[in-house]
Amino acid sequence: MTKIDWSKYPIIPGYDPVQCKREAHARIRKETEGMTDAEVREYYRCGAERFDEDMKRRRAELAKK
């Protein structure tokens, strides 16, 4: 079994992950309100593509360092 060194992950004072999740879900519900199922799927697909592009950019920046 792998042990995790939690000292690498400092606690962020004032950060509430559950509240962050609730806010994100509320934002998504608001943005997709009134959309058809196909439009909601497209919303998520575009979001996934943006995420992939951001990750590629971040990896390239880290590789330069």
Secondary structure, DSSP 8 states (H G I E B T S, - for coil): -----GGGS---TT--HHHHHHHHHHHHHHHHTT--HHHHHHHHHHHHHHHHHHHHHHHHHHHH-
